[in-house]
Amino acid sequence: MLTQGTELVGEFAGSGYRRPPHLVHRFDGQVIHLPDLLYETAKSLERHQAMATKSGDGGHLLARVAQELTRTTGRTFTAEHVAFVLDNKLAPLGITTRSDGTLADFAKVEHPILGLRHRAALVSEQATWIVAGIFAWLFRPLLVAMVVTAFLATEIWLFATQETGLAVARVMSDPGGILSMVGLAMASAAFHEIGHAAACRYGKVRPGAMGCGIYLVWPAFYTDVTNSYRLGRSGRLRIDLGGVYFNGLFILGLAALYLHTPSPVLLATILLINLEVIQQLLPTLRFDGYYIISDLVGIPDLFKYIGPILRRAILRRPPEERLQALKRWPQVVVTIWVLAVLPALALQVGIVLFRLPQMGTTAWATATTLIVNATTSTTPVLSTAAACVQILFLLLPLVGVLLILWQLVNMVVQLLRKRCGKHAARAQGSWHGTPSLLLWGAVATVVAVGLAYLLWTLSRPAVGPSTDEAAVRRATGTGPTAPWGTPPAEVRPPTNTAPPSGTTGVGHGRVTLRNPSRATAETHAASGPSDRGHRTPTATGRTLTPNSSRADAPNASQAPPEPPGKDHSSDPGHSPEGACAPLMQLPLIEVGVLNICP
């Protein structure tokens, strides 16, 4: 007997398998793949169960199911065979009850690799359905073509004619601008999720709840689009691209507002949303790009094919049964994806491990600079809030790296424990519990050494004086290398006062030295070139960190110089502000083919 709320969906449309599996939607929202025999059994059971409920005769239900299976499959089935299928195959999956009518403890699905684990629904399924209906009309083909054309024209105009780098520099020097930009980026991320839900409703399937969670370590929005498996390939691809499509609509709205009010916050936000779109289209993690490839080839979970493909491509072993079940062209696409993505992920992890101490040092120096700027600013509330937001986005990637490394180490330890447990069971002695203790001790030692090295790197003083200190020493002649009795020096600004084109006037200082042992600094504001130049902040990943003083800084104490040794190429700020784990699909449970010997 089928469990209450379980629905038989039908054949998986656009499948990449040689024999398309059938889908069952369990009462808890889980979608399960079933082979032909198990699906026919569940289908026959559903039909005869409805007939037995109407007639009130359920005593021979299993016998009637066996007769129908014999007629449809051409193989002989008895009531005992049907009871075996129910008790050992369908009931453990939660699709049916046991043959005696009791409910079995069905298997819970493990979290997929690099999946969204910790999440909480913020918008109910009913509310999501209503919100999706408001925007579903935006997916009409003619309107989509017009929006895409307008988006491309707007992008070309913005990046060809507008100074986006200067706009980012001005926003990053204003705490209020930083908070406004982050708020708009988070609104764009939420609108991204509405795009997935609206695409579901346009395809006549019901979207699930929308909410937020933690993806790896970054805060993320999500939309439950598990019902997209009911659609064909084109419908699933429309849902995958719906979020990016709505990001384009959001950019068009900001561009129209920018034409009316040319604010640098709007221009910097457009650049940030473009970076978010690029990140969403990457096929490495479970973002939109990954689901686009997955739905294009018709294979729900690509990560579980990494092992079989590596064993075949590298170890030259015969293809496994799971790999042979795929069609030819999906098998080629998945192989290319594995051989391209896996080295990229390994390279990224290696670079992060190699530069982790430097990333920690850079994050510490940047956080210190942000705190100093906030405490000396004329707007302490906004500056403190902006500094807290930037420090959070600086620390999240470091915490994420440590958590990912811990998960990898834990996975390796579990694998070694299984292998060592087999050898320990054969030995049958007091040695039984020792391998796990040794492994955990080795892991603890490695972690302790890594933390000690990181702390030593953070606490190590910089070698030699800073750039500003060295300049003062050269000017005063009081450095250790200056000869005794060096006459006073006077540092003046450059004589060329022609202002460079396109730059903002910044303050410069004049230092007059009347006595070698005493220096008096006089600072004044002027319009003209500065010997430090005007640098554009570097945008690395998703966090933008200012690396130049404000152009309108009233004094030097409010614009501290950039920390020495800061390497923007290794800026750890690779965290999406309000990033969206594009889709949240429950992983499919696949059941192998069942052979019954009557």
C-alpha positions in Angstrom: 0.0 0.0 0.0 1.3 3.4 -1.0 2.2 5.8 1.8 -0.1 8.7 2.2 1.0 11.7 0.1 3.3 9.7 -2.2 2.8 10.4 -5.9 3.9 8.5 -8.9 5.2 11.1 -11.4 6.2 9.0 -14.4 9.1 8.8 -16.7 12.1 11.2 -16.3 11.8 13.4 -19.4 15.0 14.4 -21.1 17.0 11.8 -19.3 20.6 11.0 -20.0 20.2 7.3 -19.2 19.9 4.6 -21.7 16.8 3.4 -20.0 14.9 6.4 -18.6 14.0 5.9 -15.0 10.7 6.6 -13.4 10.1 9.2 -10.7 8.2 9.0 -7.5 7.5 12.0 -5.3 7.5 10.9 -1.7 5.3 12.5 0.9 8.3 14.4 2.4 9.2 16.1 -0.9 12.0 13.6 -1.8 12.1 12.5 -5.5 13.2 8.9 -6.1 14.3 7.1 -9.2 12.9 3.7 -9.7 13.6 1.1 -12.4 10.8 -0.4 -14.5 9.9 -3.4 -12.4 9.7 -1.5 -9.1 7.7 1.3 -10.7 5.3 -1.1 -12.3 4.8 -2.8 -8.9 4.0 0.6 -7.2 1.8 1.6 -10.1 -0.2 -1.6 -10.0 -0.5 -1.4 -6.3 -1.9 2.1 -6.5 -4.5 1.1 -9.0 -5.7 -2.0 -7.2 -5.6 -0.3 -3.9 -8.0 2.3 -5.2 -10.3 -0.4 -6.5 -10.1 -2.3 -3.3 -11.0 0.8 -1.3 -14.1 1.3 -3.4 -15.3 -2.3 -3.3 -14.2 -3.0 0.3 -12.4 -6.1 -0.8 -8.7 -5.9 0.1 -8.0 -9.5 1.0 -6.5 -10.5 -2.3 -4.7 -7.3 -3.1 -1.3 -8.8 -3.5 -2.6 -11.7 -5.7 -4.2 -9.2 -8.1 -1.0 -7.1 -8.2 0.9 -10.3 -9.0 -1.5 -11.2 -11.8 -1.2 -7.8 -13.4 2.7 -7.9 -13.2 2.7 -11.3 -14.9 0.6 -9.9 -17.7 2.5 -6.7 -18.2 6.1 -8.0 -17.8 5.7 -11.5 -19.3 7.3 -13.1 -16.2 5.6 -15.2 -13.6 4.8 -13.4 -10.3 3.1 -14.7 -7.2 1.7 -12.9 -4.1 4.9 -14.0 -2.2 7.0 -12.2 -4.8 5.0 -9.0 -4.5 5.3 -9.2 -0.7 9.1 -9.6 -1.1 9.3 -6.5 -3.3 7.2 -4.5 -0.8 9.1 -5.6 2.3 12.7 -5.3 0.9 12.6 -2.7 -1.8 9.7 -0.2 -1.7 9.0 0.0 2.1 12.6 0.8 3.0 12.3 3.8 0.6 9.1 5.1 2.2 7.1 4.5 -0.9 4.8 1.8 0.4 4.1 0.0 3.7 5.1 -3.5 4.4 3.0 -6.4 3.2 1.4 -6.5 6.7 0.4 -2.9 6.5 3.1 -1.5 8.9 5.3 1.5 8.1 9.0 0.8 7.7 11.8 3.1 8.9 12.8 4.4 5.4 16.3 5.6 4.7 17.1 9.3 5.1 19.0 10.9 2.3 22.5 12.0 3.1 23.5 15.6 2.3 25.0 15.8 -1.2 28.5 16.8 -1.7 28.9 20.6 -1.5 25.2 21.0 -0.9 23.2 23.5 1.1 23.0 21.9 4.5 21.8 24.4 7.1 18.7 26.3 5.9 15.5 27.8 7.2 12.4 28.7 5.2 11.4 32.3 5.3 8.6 32.3 2.7 6.0 29.5 2.8 5.1 27.4 -0.2 1.7 29.1 -0.5 3.3 32.6 -0.4 6.0 31.6 -2.9 3.2 30.4 -5.3 1.5 33.8 -5.0 4.7 35.8 -5.5 5.8 33.7 -8.4 2.4 34.3 -10.1 3.1 38.1 -10.0 6.2 37.7 -12.1 5.5 34.6 -14.2 4.4 36.6 -17.2 8.0 37.9 -17.6 9.0 34.5 -19.2 6.9 35.0 -22.3 9.3 34.3 -25.3 8.9 37.7 -27.0 9.4 39.6 -23.7 12.5 37.5 -22.9 14.0 38.4 -26.2 13.4 42.1 -25.7 14.8 42.0 -22.1 17.9 40.2 -23.2 18.5 42.7 -26.0 18.1 45.7 -23.7 20.3 44.1 -21.1 23.2 43.5 -23.6 22.8 47.1 -24.9 22.8 48.5 -21.4 25.9 46.5 -20.4 27.8 47.7 -23.4 26.9 51.3 -22.8 27.7 51.2 -19.1 31.1 49.6 -19.3 32.1 51.5 -22.5 31.2 55.0 -21.4 31.0 55.1 -17.6 33.9 55.2 -15.1 33.0 52.1 -13.0 36.4 52.0 -11.3 36.1 55.6 -10.1 32.5 54.9 -8.9 33.7 52.0 -6.9 36.5 54.1 -5.4 34.0 56.8 -4.3 31.6 54.3 -2.9 34.2 52.5 -0.9 35.4 55.8 0.7 31.8 56.5 1.9 30.4 54.2 4.7 26.9 55.1 3.7 27.6 54.1 0.2 29.0 50.8 1.2 25.9 49.9 3.2 23.7 51.0 0.4 25.6 48.9 -2.1 25.4 45.8 0.1 21.7 46.3 0.6 21.0 46.6 -3.1 23.1 43.5 -3.8 21.1 41.5 -1.2 17.9 42.7 -2.8 19.2 41.5 -6.2 20.0 38.1 -4.6 16.4 37.8 -3.2 15.0 38.9 -6.6 17.2 36.2 -8.2 15.3 33.5 -6.1 12.0 34.9 -7.2 13.1 34.4 -10.7 13.5 30.6 -10.1 10.1 30.4 -8.4 8.4 32.4 -11.2 10.0 30.1 -13.9 8.5 27.1 -12.0 5.0 28.6 -12.0 5.3 29.5 -15.7 6.1 25.8 -16.4 3.0 24.8 -14.4 4.8 23.2 -11.5 4.6 24.3 -7.9 7.7 25.8 -6.4 8.6 25.1 -2.8 9.5 27.4 0.0 12.1 30.1 -0.2 14.5 30.9 2.6 18.1 31.4 3.6 20.9 29.1 4.8 24.6 28.6 5.0 26.3 27.4 1.8 29.7 26.1 2.9 30.2 29.1 5.1 28.5 32.0 3.2 25.0 33.2 3.8 22.8 32.3 0.9 19.2 32.5 -0.3 17.6 29.4 -1.8 14.4 28.3 -3.6 13.1 24.7 -3.5 12.5 23.7 -7.1 12.5 19.9 -6.6 9.3 19.7 -8.7 11.3 20.9 -11.7 12.0 17.1 -12.4 8.4 16.9 -13.6 9.3 19.1 -16.6 11.3 18.3 -19.7 14.8 19.5 -20.5 13.7 23.0 -21.8 11.5 23.6 -18.7 14.3 22.7 -16.3 16.8 24.9 -18.2 14.3 27.8 -18.0 14.2 27.4 -14.2 18.0 27.3 -14.0 18.4 30.5 -16.0 15.4 32.2 -14.3 17.5 33.6 -11.5 20.2 35.2 -13.8 17.4 36.5 -16.0 15.9 38.3 -13.0 19.3 39.7 -12.2 19.3 41.2 -15.6 15.9 42.8 -15.0 17.3 44.2 -11.7 20.3 45.7 -13.6 17.9 47.3 -16.1 16.0 48.9 -13.3 19.2 50.3 -11.7 20.4 51.6 -15.1 17.2 53.5 -15.6 17.5 55.0 -12.1 21.1 55.8 -12.9 20.0 57.7 -16.0 17.7 59.8 -13.9 20.1 60.2 -10.9 23.7 59.4 -11.8 24.8 58.1 -8.4 28.1 56.1 -8.1 26.3 53.7 -5.7 24.1 52.5 -8.5 27.0 52.1 -10.9 29.1 50.2 -8.3 26.0 48.0 -7.5 25.6 47.1 -11.2 29.2 46.0 -11.3 28.7 43.9 -8.1 25.6 42.2 -9.5 27.6 41.4 -12.7 30.2 39.7 -10.6 27.4 37.7 -8.9 26.0 36.6 -12.2 29.5 35.4 -13.3 29.8 33.5 -10.1 26.4 31.9 -10.5 27.3 30.6 -14.0 30.4 28.8 -12.8 29.9 25.0 -13.0 32.3 24.1 -10.1 30.0 24.4 -7.1 26.3 23.9 -6.9 25.3 27.2 -8.4 23.2 27.8 -11.5 26.0 26.8 -13.9 26.2 23.4 -12.3 22.4 22.8 -12.6 22.5 24.0 -16.2 25.0 21.3 -17.1 23.1 18.7 -15.0 19.7 19.4 -16.6 21.3 19.7 -20.1 22.6 16.2 -20.0 19.7 14.8 -17.9 21.7 13.5 -14.9 20.6 14.8 -11.5 23.9 14.5 -9.5 27.2 14.9 -11.4 29.4 14.6 -8.3 28.7 10.9 -7.8 30.3 10.1 -11.2 33.7 11.5 -10.2 34.9 8.2 -8.8 33.8 5.9 -11.7 35.1 8.4 -14.3 38.5 8.7 -12.6 38.8 5.0 -12.3 38.1 4.6 -16.0 40.1 7.6 -17.3 43.1 7.4 -15.1 43.3 3.8 -13.7 42.2 2.4 -17.1 39.6 0.1 -15.4 36.6 -1.2 -17.2 33.6 1.2 -17.0 31.3 0.5 -14.1 27.7 -0.3 -14.3 26.7 3.2 -13.2 28.7 4.7 -16.1 27.4 2.2 -18.6 23.9 3.2 -17.8 24.4 6.7 -19.3 24.0 7.5 -23.0 27.0 8.2 -25.1 26.9 12.0 -25.3 26.0 12.6 -21.6 28.8 10.3 -20.7 31.2 12.4 -22.7 29.9 15.7 -21.2 30.1 14.4 -17.7 33.7 13.1 -18.3 34.8 16.5 -19.6 33.1 18.2 -16.6 34.9 15.9 -14.2 38.3 16.2 -15.8 38.0 20.0 -16.0 36.3 20.8 -12.7 38.2 18.5 -10.4 41.7 19.8 -11.3 40.3 23.4 -11.0 39.0 22.6 -7.5 42.2 20.9 -6.5 44.2 23.9 -7.8 42.1 26.3 -5.9 42.4 24.3 -2.7 46.2 24.1 -3.1 46.5 27.8 -3.7 44.4 28.6 -0.7 46.4 26.2 1.5 49.7 27.7 0.3 48.6 31.3 0.8 46.4 30.7 3.9 48.9 32.4 6.3 49.3 35.4 3.9 45.5 35.6 3.6 45.2 35.7 7.4 47.8 38.4 7.7 46.2 40.5 5.0 42.7 40.1 6.6 44.1 41.1 10.0 45.9 44.2 8.5 42.8 45.2 6.6 40.5 44.7 9.5 42.8 46.8 11.7 42.8 49.6 9.1 39.0 49.5 8.8 38.7 49.8 12.6 41.1 52.7 12.8 39.3 54.5 10.0 35.9 53.9 11.7 37.1 55.3 15.1 38.6 58.4 13.6 35.8 59.1 11.1 33.5 62.1 11.4 30.5 59.6 11.0 31.4 56.9 13.5 28.0 55.1 13.3 28.0 54.6 9.6 31.7 54.0 9.5 31.5 51.3 12.2 28.6 49.6 10.5 30.4 49.6 7.2 33.6 48.3 8.8 31.7 45.5 10.5 30.2 44.4 7.2 33.5 44.4 5.4 35.3 42.6 8.3 32.6 40.0 8.2 33.1 39.4 4.5 36.8 39.2 5.1 36.6 36.6 7.8 33.9 34.4 6.3 36.2 32.9 3.6 38.9 32.1 6.1 36.3 30.3 8.3 35.0 28.6 5.2 38.4 27.3 4.2 39.0 25.9 7.7 35.6 24.2 7.7 36.2 22.7 4.3 39.6 21.4 5.3 38.0 19.9 8.4 35.4 18.1 6.3 38.1 16.8 4.0 40.2 15.6 6.8 37.2 14.0 8.5 36.3 12.2 5.3 39.8 10.9 4.9 39.8 9.7 8.5 36.5 7.9 8.1 37.8 6.2 5.0 41.0 5.1 6.8 39.1 3.9 9.8 37.0 1.6 7.6 40.0 0.1 6.1 41.9 -0.2 9.3 38.9 -1.6 11.0 38.9 -4.5 8.7 42.5 -5.3 9.4 41.8 -4.9 13.2 38.9 -7.2 13.1 41.1 -9.9 11.5 43.7 -9.4 14.2 41.2 -9.8 17.1 43.2 -8.4 19.9 43.7 -5.4 22.1 44.8 -3.6 18.9 41.1 -3.3 17.9 40.6 0.4 18.9 44.1 1.6 18.4 44.0 2.7 14.6 41.3 5.3 15.1 43.2 6.8 18.1 46.4 6.9 16.1 44.6 8.6 13.1 42.9 11.2 15.3 46.2 11.9 17.0 48.0 12.4 13.7 45.2 14.7 12.5 45.3 16.7 15.8 49.1 17.1 15.4 48.8 18.4 11.9 46.1 20.8 12.9 48.1 22.1 15.9 51.2 22.6 13.7 49.1 24.5 11.1 47.6 26.7 13.7 50.9 27.4 15.4 52.4 28.4 12.0 49.5 30.6 11.3 49.7 32.4 14.7 53.5 32.7 14.3 53.0 34.3 10.9 50.4 36.7 12.2 52.5 37.8 15.2 55.8 38.1 13.3 56.9 41.8 13.0 57.5 43.3 9.6 61.1 43.3 8.5 62.5 46.8 8.1 60.7 50.2 8.5 57.5 51.0 6.7 57.5 53.1 3.6 56.4 56.3 5.3 58.9 55.9 8.2 61.7 55.4 5.7 60.7 58.5 3.9 60.7 60.6 7.1 64.1 59.2 8.0 65.5 60.1 4.6 64.1 63.6 4.9 65.3 64.3 8.4 68.6 62.6 8.0 68.2 60.9 11.4 68.2 57.4 10.1 71.0 55.0 11.1 72.7 55.3 7.7 72.7 59.1 7.6 76.1 60.7 8.2 76.5 62.9 11.3 75.6 66.5 10.9 73.4 66.1 7.8 71.8 69.5 7.2 68.1 70.0 7.4 65.9 69.2 4.4 62.8 70.6 3.1 60.2 68.5 1.3 57.9 70.3 -1.0 55.2 69.2 -3.4 56.0 68.8 -7.1 56.4 72.1 -9.1 54.2 70.8 -11.9 50.7 71.9 -10.9 48.8 70.9 -14.0 46.0 68.7 -12.8 45.6 65.3 -14.5 42.5 64.7 -16.5 39.7 62.7 -14.8 41.1 62.8 -11.3 39.8 64.4 -8.1 41.8 67.0 -6.2 43.4 65.5 -3.1 45.3 67.1 -0.2 49.1 67.2 -0.1 51.4 68.2 2.7 54.5 70.3 3.2 57.1 69.3 5.7 59.5 72.0 6.8 62.5 70.9 8.8 64.2 73.6 10.9 66.1 71.4 13.2 67.5 67.9 12.6 66.1 66.8 15.9 62.6 68.4 15.5 60.3 68.3 12.6 57.2 70.3 12.2 54.5 69.1 9.7 52.1 71.6 8.2 49.2 70.1 6.2 47.0 72.1 3.9 44.4 71.2 1.3 44.9 72.0 -2.3 43.6 71.0 -5.7 46.2 69.4 -7.8 48.3 66.3 -8.2 49.5 64.3 -5.3 52.8 62.4 -5.1 50.8 59.3 -3.9 48.5 59.3 -6.9 44.9 58.2 -7.1 44.5 54.4 -7.0 41.4 52.4 -7.8 40.3 49.9 -5.2 40.8 46.3 -6.2 37.7 44.1 -6.5 38.6 40.5 -5.7 35.8 38.0 -5.7 32.8 39.7 -3.9 34.4 42.0 -1.3 35.7 45.4 -2.2 38.4 46.8 0.1 39.5 50.4 -0.2 43.2 50.7 -0.7 43.5 54.5 -0.9 42.7 57.4 1.3 39.6 59.5 0.9 39.9 62.3 -1.6 38.3 64.7 0.7 40.2 63.8 3.9 40.6 66.8 6.1 43.7 65.6 7.7 46.2 62.8 7.6 44.9 61.1 10.7 41.6 60.4 8.9 43.2 58.8 5.9 45.8 56.3 7.2 48.0 54.8 4.6 47.5 51.3 3.3 49.0 48.6 5.4 52.4 47.6 4.1 52.7 44.3 2.4 49.1 44.1 1.4 48.6 41.9 -1.6 45.3 42.4 -3.3 45.7 39.4 -5.5 45.4 37.2 -2.5 42.6 39.2 -0.9 40.5 36.6 0.9 37.3 38.5 0.4 35.7 36.0 -1.9 32.3 35.9 -0.3 29.0 36.8 -1.9 27.0 39.5 -0.2 23.7 37.8 0.1 24.9 35.2 -2.4 22.2 32.8 -3.5 22.7 29.1 -3.7 20.7 29.3 -6.9 18.5 26.3 -6.5 17.8 23.9 -3.7 16.9 20.5 -5.1 16.6 17.4 -2.9 19.0 14.7 -4.2 17.4 11.8 -6.0 17.5 8.3 -4.7 18.3 5.8 -7.4 17.3 2.2 -7.0 19.1 -0.5 -8.9 17.4 -3.1 -11.1 15.8 -6.0 -9.1 16.1 -9.6 -10.2 13.7 -12.1 -8.8 14.0 -15.8 -9.4 10.5 -17.2 -9.1 
